[in-house]
Amino acid sequence: MRNPLKYLLLLATLATAPAVAHHGWAWATEDDYSVTGSITEARLGNPHGELTLDVDGTAWNVEVGQPWRNDRAGLTAELLSEGRTITVHGAAAPEDARIKAVRVVIDGEDYVLYPGR
C-alpha cells in the first residue's frame, strides 16, 4: 500500500455513496407538482416514510418525511393509512411516478413537511 490515506478516503467515499444517491431532491425534475390518489401501502419510519398511491391506476411512490418531520407537520400513521385519499404537492419525477412530498392535503387540511420550500 503506497498511500494509506488515499485508500481511507476512497473507502469513506464508497461507503457513503449509496446514501448520497438515495436521499435529497436531485432526482426530481418538476418542482411544483401534485397528484391525488388513494393510499394502497404505507411504510412509515426511518430514514423516511414511503407511501404507494394509486393515481388513476398508476402506482406512485411518495416520499413523506422522517418520523420527527411527520410529527412536526401533524401527520399521523392514521392519516397516512391505507384507503385514505390524499393530495401530495412536491418535487416529482413524473416519468418514474415518484414524488417527494413538501405538503400533503387530507380531508381539506394542509400538512406542511417543508415550510418555506
Backbone bond lengths (Angstrom), bond angles and torsions (degrees), N, CA, C in turn:
res aa  C-N    CA-C-N  psi(-1)  N-CA   C-N-CA  omega(-1)  CA-C   N-CA-C  phi
1 M - - - 1.447 - - 1.526 107.80 -
2 R 1.294 116.23 116.34 1.464 120.12 -176.64 1.518 112.73 -78.64
3 N 1.317 116.71 -44.90 1.460 119.88 -176.36 1.537 108.49 -134.41
4 P 1.330 117.88 93.88 1.465 120.04 -176.84 1.529 113.05 -61.30
5 L 1.314 118.88 -31.41 1.462 121.30 178.93 1.523 110.61 -62.72
6 K 1.317 117.12 -39.71 1.462 121.45 179.00 1.526 110.21 -60.53
7 Y 1.326 117.69 -42.02 1.457 121.46 -179.61 1.528 111.86 -69.92
8 L 1.311 116.34 -36.66 1.473 119.46 176.37 1.517 111.15 -64.41
9 L 1.319 117.86 -41.58 1.462 121.57 177.71 1.529 110.96 -64.51
10 L 1.327 116.95 -42.00 1.455 120.72 177.87 1.528 110.38 -62.65
11 L 1.313 117.39 -44.92 1.453 121.69 178.79 1.527 111.36 -61.41
12 A 1.312 116.99 -43.71 1.469 120.83 178.40 1.522 110.97 -62.47
13 T 1.312 117.45 -40.15 1.465 121.77 179.25 1.517 110.92 -65.23
14 L 1.311 117.64 -46.61 1.458 121.69 -179.93 1.518 112.03 -65.93
15 A 1.303 117.37 -36.48 1.461 121.08 -179.07 1.517 112.22 -66.70
16 T 1.311 118.16 -30.05 1.465 120.68 -178.04 1.519 112.59 -98.20
17 A 1.298 119.92 -8.22 1.464 122.23 -175.97 1.522 114.12 -58.32
18 P 1.349 121.09 -46.02 1.458 119.24 -179.63 1.522 113.10 -61.05
19 A 1.319 118.51 -39.50 1.467 120.77 179.44 1.514 110.81 -65.37
20 V 1.299 117.95 -40.66 1.461 121.11 179.38 1.513 110.03 -65.26
21 A 1.316 117.40 -40.30 1.458 121.13 -177.64 1.526 111.53 -69.66
22 H 1.333 117.97 -33.94 1.454 120.75 -174.79 1.527 112.78 -79.50
23 H 1.307 117.23 -43.26 1.458 120.37 -172.65 1.520 111.56 -91.43
24 G 1.313 114.43 164.82 1.452 119.29 178.34 1.518 111.54 103.12
25 W 1.321 114.27 -166.59 1.455 121.67 -173.23 1.528 112.49 -119.01
26 A 1.321 118.55 -0.77 1.462 121.86 -171.46 1.525 113.00 -58.85
27 W 1.300 119.08 -29.27 1.461 121.88 -178.57 1.525 112.84 -73.41
28 A 1.325 117.97 -18.26 1.468 122.01 -176.12 1.529 110.76 -75.99
29 T 1.319 115.64 132.12 1.465 120.49 178.78 1.519 112.33 -103.75
30 E 1.306 117.42 -16.59 1.464 122.83 179.65 1.527 108.33 -122.77
31 D 1.338 117.22 122.84 1.462 120.71 -178.05 1.523 113.82 -80.13
32 D 1.313 117.51 -36.20 1.461 121.47 -174.84 1.523 108.20 -119.59
33 Y 1.318 115.66 86.86 1.457 121.25 -174.15 1.513 107.89 -129.23
34 S 1.318 117.42 152.16 1.465 119.48 176.33 1.525 110.23 -143.79
35 V 1.317 114.46 147.55 1.463 122.50 175.11 1.521 108.36 -138.26
36 T 1.323 115.63 149.31 1.459 121.87 176.67 1.510 107.85 -126.55
37 G 1.322 115.55 133.07 1.453 119.52 178.82 1.505 111.71 -170.67
38 S 1.323 114.69 -173.18 1.451 122.23 -177.59 1.527 109.62 -105.51
39 I 1.332 116.08 134.91 1.464 120.97 178.90 1.531 109.07 -71.09
40 T 1.340 115.72 123.67 1.458 120.59 177.40 1.523 111.66 -105.51
41 E 1.337 116.79 -18.50 1.464 120.91 178.24 1.524 108.27 -155.98
42 A 1.319 116.41 141.90 1.465 121.96 178.26 1.518 109.14 -134.25
43 R 1.335 115.33 127.64 1.463 122.38 175.40 1.531 105.84 -127.28
44 L 1.311 115.58 99.81 1.459 120.27 -176.16 1.513 109.87 -103.35
45 G 1.304 116.69 143.89 1.452 121.10 179.80 1.509 110.58 144.23
46 N 1.324 115.16 -162.40 1.462 121.02 -178.67 1.515 110.89 -87.44
47 P 1.300 120.63 150.37 1.456 125.96 1.98 1.528 112.74 -77.58
48 H 1.350 117.82 -19.05 1.459 122.63 173.97 1.513 106.95 -161.22
49 G 1.321 115.44 159.63 1.449 119.40 178.16 1.517 111.04 -77.43
50 E 1.327 115.27 152.84 1.461 121.39 176.04 1.520 108.76 -134.22
51 L 1.312 114.65 137.30 1.454 121.31 176.10 1.516 108.17 -120.43
52 T 1.321 115.53 151.14 1.463 120.54 166.25 1.509 105.03 -108.35
53 L 1.315 115.35 126.87 1.455 122.53 -174.65 1.520 108.85 -118.69
54 D 1.326 117.50 126.14 1.458 121.49 175.10 1.521 107.85 -84.33
55 V 1.322 115.52 109.84 1.466 122.10 179.59 1.526 107.13 -114.41
56 D 1.323 116.44 98.52 1.471 121.92 -179.79 1.525 112.31 51.67
57 G 1.346 116.46 43.83 1.453 121.15 176.83 1.518 115.47 87.34
58 T 1.330 117.72 -3.75 1.461 121.67 177.16 1.520 108.79 -105.59
59 A 1.328 116.17 131.92 1.464 121.44 178.61 1.524 109.18 -83.75
60 W 1.330 116.01 114.04 1.469 122.51 177.49 1.518 109.18 -99.33
61 N 1.331 115.92 138.26 1.466 122.15 172.76 1.523 107.08 -91.28
62 V 1.319 116.69 122.06 1.466 122.66 -178.51 1.519 108.73 -115.27
63 E 1.327 116.47 120.78 1.459 120.53 173.18 1.518 107.93 -92.05
64 V 1.332 115.79 120.02 1.462 119.90 171.69 1.521 106.38 -102.44
65 G 1.310 117.96 -168.78 1.462 120.65 -172.21 1.516 114.65 -81.50
66 Q 1.324 113.19 175.62 1.452 121.11 169.69 1.524 107.27 -65.25
67 P 1.328 117.90 161.02 1.473 118.64 -178.88 1.530 113.85 -51.56
68 W 1.339 118.43 -43.11 1.465 120.00 -179.49 1.524 111.08 -66.46
69 R 1.330 118.48 -34.21 1.467 121.53 -179.80 1.534 110.04 -71.51
70 N 1.327 117.13 -42.00 1.466 120.26 176.85 1.522 110.37 -61.71
71 D 1.343 116.81 -44.12 1.470 120.65 177.74 1.522 110.96 -58.59
72 R 1.327 116.32 -46.62 1.468 120.91 -178.82 1.534 111.09 -60.67
73 A 1.331 116.36 -35.66 1.467 120.25 -179.69 1.527 112.43 -79.79
74 G 1.339 117.00 -13.20 1.456 120.83 -178.41 1.520 113.76 92.86
75 L 1.333 117.05 8.72 1.464 120.96 178.84 1.523 109.79 -82.72
76 T 1.314 115.41 125.13 1.457 121.04 179.21 1.529 109.42 -111.04
77 A 1.312 116.16 167.07 1.465 120.57 176.19 1.523 110.61 -60.10
78 E 1.319 116.94 -35.00 1.467 120.35 178.26 1.528 111.25 -64.45
79 L 1.320 116.88 -43.04 1.467 120.26 179.30 1.528 111.85 -66.12
80 L 1.340 116.71 -27.58 1.467 121.00 -178.18 1.527 111.20 -105.89
81 S 1.333 116.74 32.53 1.458 120.87 -177.00 1.528 111.68 -91.70
82 E 1.325 114.97 160.93 1.457 121.60 179.87 1.522 111.05 -56.34
83 G 1.328 115.33 139.35 1.454 121.70 178.60 1.520 114.36 95.95
84 R 1.320 117.94 -18.22 1.465 121.48 178.77 1.526 110.20 -70.85
85 T 1.311 116.16 140.23 1.457 121.35 171.83 1.518 107.79 -96.13
86 I 1.327 115.91 127.10 1.463 120.96 -178.07 1.520 109.75 -136.09
87 T 1.323 114.65 158.01 1.471 121.80 170.75 1.511 106.84 -114.62
88 V 1.321 115.00 129.01 1.463 121.52 -178.86 1.520 108.24 -111.86
89 H 1.327 116.38 127.73 1.462 123.04 174.53 1.520 106.58 -112.21
90 G 1.337 115.86 135.19 1.454 117.09 179.27 1.507 113.70 173.21
91 A 1.325 114.63 -156.92 1.461 123.15 179.95 1.518 107.22 -98.00
92 A 1.340 116.23 131.59 1.458 118.95 -170.92 1.519 113.35 -134.53
93 A 1.306 113.24 161.01 1.461 123.35 166.54 1.532 104.12 -120.57
94 P 1.339 117.56 84.21 1.467 120.53 -173.82 1.522 113.56 -57.01
95 E 1.328 117.28 -33.89 1.466 120.11 -179.55 1.528 112.03 -66.02
96 D 1.340 116.58 -21.03 1.463 122.20 177.11 1.518 112.47 -103.63
97 A 1.335 117.31 2.07 1.463 122.71 -176.16 1.534 110.18 51.23
98 R 1.333 114.63 54.04 1.466 121.57 -176.98 1.524 109.35 -136.86
99 I 1.326 116.64 135.76 1.462 120.91 -179.73 1.531 109.80 -144.02
100 K 1.316 115.25 139.75 1.465 121.85 174.29 1.524 106.88 -101.77
101 A 1.315 116.30 117.73 1.458 121.44 -173.68 1.527 111.28 -71.34
102 V 1.319 115.03 129.12 1.454 122.83 169.52 1.525 108.40 -101.04
103 R 1.344 114.79 -36.81 1.466 121.96 -179.58 1.524 107.67 -146.13
104 V 1.333 116.00 140.23 1.459 122.26 178.83 1.524 107.59 -123.36
105 V 1.335 116.24 138.08 1.468 121.40 176.77 1.526 107.93 -115.54
106 I 1.339 115.21 123.42 1.461 122.17 179.75 1.520 107.39 -131.91
107 D 1.316 116.46 123.30 1.470 121.99 179.99 1.531 111.53 52.14
108 G 1.330 117.20 39.67 1.458 121.93 177.81 1.521 115.11 79.82
109 E 1.322 118.44 -1.60 1.466 122.57 179.58 1.517 110.32 -98.89
110 D 1.338 116.45 134.93 1.460 122.65 176.18 1.525 110.20 -87.73
111 Y 1.340 115.42 135.31 1.459 123.01 174.80 1.523 105.95 -125.66
112 V 1.318 115.94 106.30 1.453 121.66 -173.23 1.535 110.02 -95.23
113 L 1.318 115.28 116.24 1.466 120.80 -179.69 1.517 112.38 -86.10
114 Y 1.317 116.51 -35.71 1.468 121.41 -177.42 1.538 109.04 -126.29
115 P 1.334 117.62 82.37 1.464 120.06 178.72 1.537 110.95 -58.46
116 G 1.288 115.82 138.32 1.463 120.27 177.08 1.517 114.54 83.06
117 R 1.298 117.12 1.43 1.464 118.60 178.80 1.507 109.83 -98.97
